[in-house]
Amino acid sequence: MKTAILIIFAFVPLLYPAYGQAVEAELSVRVEQEVLPARAGGTAFAVVDIQIPPGKHIYGNPKGPGTGKPTTVTLDQSPGISLAGARFLPPEKYTAEGEKNFVWIYTGHTRVLVPLEIEGNVIPGDRPVRLMLNTLLCDEKSCMPRTAELALTVRVLPAGSLIPEYPKAEIAKFSVIPGNPAASAHTRSADKVSAGIKFTARYISSGSISGLLQAILFALLAGFLLNFMPCVLPVVSLKVMSLVRHSGEERKVLVRLGLLFSLGILTIFFLLALLALVLGYNWGELFQKRWFLISMIALVFALALSMFGLFSLNIPRFASRLSQERANPYLDSYIKGLLATLLATPCSGPFLGGTLAWSFTQPPAILFAIFISVGAGMAMPYLVLTAFPRLTRFIPRPGNWTVDFERIMAFLLIATDIYLINILTNDMVVPTLSFLGFVSLGLWIYGRFGAITETTVRRIAAFIGLVLIVLGGCLFSFNVVHRGDDAGVTIQSRAFSLEELQKNRDRGRISVVKFTADWCPNCTLVEKTSLYTRKVIDALEARGADLMVADITREHKEAQGLLSELGSRSIPFLAVFPAGEEFDKPYCLRDIYSEDDVLAALDAAARTGK
């Protein structure tokens, strides 16, 4: 059960990867020509037009050495049609304040050329095609992920049909070509800074490796030094304290503890070598994966709560002599070995970079040998302590001070979590903090009602409660709190004003005014679940309704005056103004309204305005 509890909240994000897609209303994305003629065996050229709001930018592809995410265009499965590789216009060079490295960006307006190759055996006729554009929409302070789904039709004509060729001069304008998107992930290569230029690095202190023996020695030393990196220190310090607590045990018990901790270390290094060989992952690259990063944040947070005494991962022992122990030291040693190594991956140290870089140029067997050597070097101190238990006499004997030591280590783990949270994109910080709140609630319930002294029924119930709270918290945090996940939202909206409201009345257009504020959590919830849904958006577009946002995050006299006149002093609040004579009698929804309520208000306004 102990392992299950540790893993359950750490890997819930892995089980729920549906962070969704979204398109901010300000970002306008369309295809310039919705029907593309092409011969069987030929190529059709789609052009994606992107209008970027003032003060914001999206990244180029490639994005450059700085932080960001390249803009991509992908093709949904379409039999007989394949994407030959999107081409981009030349971007601008940009260095954000506080950043050392530059990125390539687009501002204002840009276009993407999307060549679509048609197989020669495709039967003539209209073929529906869906393109997906993924990008980050950024300003000087934050970025939000954006996704646009674009529908078009490829009209396939028989081979030999006469159709206008796409101008070569126009194709030449799209001179930026990313790496081949069809290349297998198994043979990834590093992004090139500039095509056509081959760079040769000159290191001030080379530490060059001349052979396998030297590489193994450097790897052992690099692994040993990882124990002193700030990412790993809290966990390894606790392992040393664990050895101190068991220093009175038989030597074979200490040896097992050391071996299991070392096995945990080697397990992760074996997996890292496998990822490097099969997927081309670099050292620390796992922390670029959002699901992995959130899982590690949750795991470190749970360990910190355990050290603060919020809960204990106690399980019954099977042997009578060991039943007096408060925890299973063997399982504890293995788990701490896993965790210490995972926390080490964002850190680097002396000798590590050059050694790993050399290993990536070698055959698979040597690459595995180097990674395992780094793991062995990291495990070396614990193997020495367990093989020679007398060395533990140099460490103070267990006592009340060890409790204080654990608390200090808990604070260091919280500091580690703060560092890891800082790696997240801005839009994921609040959802992750929300998820950690659910994790702490679930673990408190387990610690309160699932202790070893409780009955089996209560312990099982506490464990089930933990699972449900963590799963529910993950769903809520990354599906509701995460504001960038309004899948399929492409409806345009604009800022509210009484003048524009009256103009819509005169034009015979329905107006929908959404009253909201950044400090209103219920607004976020109800907008996501009841307003920004596919049914409501389709209804708004079908009726030509104008969606206006009355943002009262800060004082907005017009909006607050209208809200008061409509008889409300609170938000969420939605007002649907019909066109025509009954414009002054809007249909209003207050507090937690539903999708059906919005659809009913739109239907009523449409009938009234006739």
C-alpha positions, -999 to +999 in steps of 0.1 A: +000+000+000+029+023+007+041+022-028+006+027-042+001+058-020+034+074-031+027+067-068-010+074-070-009+112-066+024+116-084+012+099-116-024+110-117-015+137-142-001+109-164-035+092-164-052+125-173-033+141-202-063+159-216-052+194-209-073+204-239-069+229-267-080+265-269-081+295-291-083+329-277-108+351-293-082+377-302-061+353-322-077+351-357-067+320-377-082+310-411-073+294-444-071+318-473-088+293-497-112+267-484-114+247-516-081+237-532-080+220-567-052+195-572-044+166-596-040+131-583-003+126-577+002+164-574+004+189-546-021+214-532-009+245-513-030+257-484-022+291-468-030+296-431-035+333-423-028+343-387-038+377-372-019+384-339-034+409-315-014+441-307+012+437-279+014+399-284+034+375-304+037+338-313+069+318-318+085+309-351+096+274-362+124+269-353+119+291-323+156+298-316+177+289-285+155+308-260+125+296-240+093+290-259+073+266-281+075+266-319+043+271-339+033+240-357+008+230-383-002+193-385-026+173-406-054+152-391-056+117-407-067+120-443-064+089-465-044+095-496-033+130-485-001+138-466+016+169-452+049+176-470+061+201-443+048+235-434+069+265-445+071+298-426+078+334-434+110+350-420+104+358-383+117+387-361+145+383-336+135+390-300+151+388-266+127+390-236+137+411-206+157+390-182+165+363-208+199+355-221+189+338-253+169+351-282+138+336-299+122+340-333+087+355-332+059+369-353+038+400-344+008+415-361+003+392-390+019+361-406+011+333-429+021+296-432+023+277-464+011+241-460+019+218-490-005+188-492+007+159-514-020+138-530-012+101-538-015+091-575-042+064-567-066+088-550-101+087-567-111+121-580-136+140-559-138+163-529-117+153-499-123+170-465-091+179-447-085+192-412-054+211-402-044+218-366-023+249-356-006+248-322+011+279-308+018+300-277+002+334-276+025+356-255+029+391-241+057+405-221+045+387-189+029+354-198+021+329-225-010+308-231-013+277-254-036+282-284-049+256-308-070+263-340-087+236-361-090+245-397-113+228-422-108+228-459-116+207-490-091+193-515-108+189-549-089+160-565-090+160-603-079+132-626-042+130-633-032+152-663-060+178-656-050+213-663-050+235-632-030+267-624+003+260-608+011+277-574+035+305-582+071+296-574+079+331-564+052+329-538+066+296-525+100+312-522+087+338-498+081+311-473+118+305-468+119+292-433+116+254-433+117+235-400+132+200-397+113+173-416+081+167-395+078+131-408+112+122-393+109+095-367+111+105-330+135+076-327+162+095-347+157+130-333+185+155-337+192+188-320+177+220-334+201+238-357+206+274-351+213+283-387+210+261-418+240+257-439+265+265-412+285+239-393+297+250-359+327+235-341+328+242-303+361+252-287+360+247-249+382+267-225+384+236-203+379+207-226+381+176-203+382+156-235+376+119-233+400+096-251+385+062-244+360+040-226+380+036-194+385+073-189+348+078-197+338+053-170+360+069-144+346+104-152+311+089-151+317+074-116+331+107-104+302+127-119+277+104-103+294+108-069+293+146-071+256+145-080+249+137-043+260+172-034+237+190-059+209+211-043+182+191-061+192+158-045+206+169-010+173+167+009+166+131-001+201+117+003+204+134+037+173+115+048+189+083+034+219+089+056+197+094+086+179+062+078+212+044+079+220+060+112+186+048+127+194+012+116+230+013+125+223-011+154+209-037+130+228-067+118+252-060+091+232-080+065+202-056+071+224-026+065+238-041+033+203-048+021+193-012+028+222+001+008+218-023-020+181-014-024+188+023-024+215+017-050+191-004-070+166+025-070+193+047-084+204+022-110+168+016-121+163+052-130+196+054-148+188+023-168+155+039-179+173+072-187+197+053-209+168+036-226+151+069-233+183+084-246+188+054-269+153+050-282+138+085-281+170+106-282+163+123-248+190+144-234+199+147-197+171+165-178+148+166-209+121+147-190+115+180-171+104+195-204+074+172-203+045+188-185+030+156-172+063+144-158+071+178-142+037+180-124+040+144-112+074+152-097+060+183-080+032+162-065+056+135-053+081+159-037+052+178-021+038+146-006+072+136+008+075+170+024+040+167+040+051+133+054+082+148+069+060+176+085+040+148+101+008+153+082+006+116+075+027+085+078+032+058+052+031+030+078+022-006+068+021-038+089+052-060+090+050-097+083+076-110+107+070-107+144+104-092+151+100-066+124+063-058+133+076-034+159+091-012+132+071+018+121+079+015+084+093-009+059+129+002+056+136-019+025+108-005+004+116+030+018+152+026+006+143+016-029+117+044-033+142+070-020+167+058-045+142+063-073+133+097-060+168+109-054+178+101-090+147+117-106+154+149-086+190+147-098+181+149-135+176+187-138+210+192-121+243+189-138+277+189-122+315+186-130+324+160-156+288+151-163+281+171-194+312+161-213+309+124-203+273+122-214+279+141-246+307+116-255+284+086-247+257+099-271+283+094-300+290+058-290+273+024-297+243+015-275+263-009-252+288+019-244+260+044-238+243+020-213+277+014-196+283+051-191+248+058-177+251+028-153+285+041-143+270+075-134+244+056-113+270+035-097+290+066-088+259+082-072+252+050-052+289+046-041+287+065-008+257+044+005+273+012-005+305+022+014+284+031+045+265-001+045+295-023+038+315-005+066+288+004+092+315+016+116+317+047+095+283+058+108+299+065+142+311+098+127+274+108+124+256+120+156+235+093+173+197+093+167+177+115+191+152+143+192+174+163+169+165+139+141+129+151+142+141+187+137+164+176+110+134+160+091+115+192+094+144+212+080+146+187+051+109+191+045+114+229+041+142+222+016+118+199-003+092+227-004+119+249-018+126+222-044+089+223-053+090+261-057+119+257-081+100+230-101+068+251-102+088+280-116+096+257-146+059+254-155+044+277-180+024+305-164-010+291-174-002+258-155+009+274-122-025+279-106-040+245-118-009+228-103-013+246-070-049+237-070-039+200-075-015+202-046-043+214-024-063+183-032-032+161-027-027+176+008-064+172+017-063+135+005-032+128+024-045+145+056-076+123+054-054+092+050-031+103+078-061+109+101-082+078+094-057+054+078-031+050+105-017+016+114-037+017+147-070+020+128-092-009+118-087-025+084-121-012+072-112+024+082-078+021+065-093+008+033-119+036+034-092+062+040-072+049+011-102+049-013-109+085-001-073+095-010-077+080-044-110+097-051-099+131-038-066+131-059-084+119-090-112+144-086-087+172-078-067+164-110-099+165-131-110+198-115-076+214-116-066+206-151-101+207-167-118+236-149-092+257-132-069+256-162-083+285-182-065+276-214-085+245-221-117+258-237-116+233-266-129+245-299-136+281-288-133+302-319-160+328-313-150+364-315-157+387-285-150+424-278-150+448-249-184+460-237-196+495-242-231+510-241-224+527-275-218+494-292-247+478-274-270+505-289-255+501-323-263+464-323-299+474-315-301+496-345-285+469-367-310+443-356-283+422-340-285+402-307-260+413-280-247+389-254-230+407-225-209+386-201-201+402-168-169+387-154-137+395-134-103+379-128-111+377-090-143+357-096-135+319-096-172+310-102-170+331-134-142+309-147-162+278-138-195+288-153-180+303-185-160+272-192-189+247-186-219+267-198-208+295-221-177+284-240-192+251-252-196+239-288-234+241-286-235+276-274-208+288-298-227+273-327-259+290-315-241+324-312-227+320-347-260+308-362-278+339-349-250+363-356-249+373-320-223+398-307-205+385-276-193+414-254-172+411-223-179+435-194-148+430-173-151+445-138-118+433-125-111+470-120-137+497-118-158+499-150-186+525-144-206+516-175-206+479-169-213+482-131-240+508-138-257+484-163-253+455-139-270+474-111-298+486-134-305+449-143-310+442-106-278+424-098-249+432-075-230+400-081-213+380-108-214+357-128-241+374-148-251+371-184-275+394-203-289+386-237-303+417-255-328+410-283-328+433-313-357+455-321-384+471-299-378+448-268-341+456-267-346+472-233-359+439-218-329+415-219-330+379-208-307+376-178-289+347-161-273+351-127-249+331-106-244+294-117-263+292-149-262+261-173-256+256-210-293+249-214-301+283-198-278+301-223-294+283-252-329+291-239-320+328-235-307+329-271-338+313-285-360+337-266-341+367-278-342+354-314-380+350-312-385+384-296-364+402-322-384+389-352 
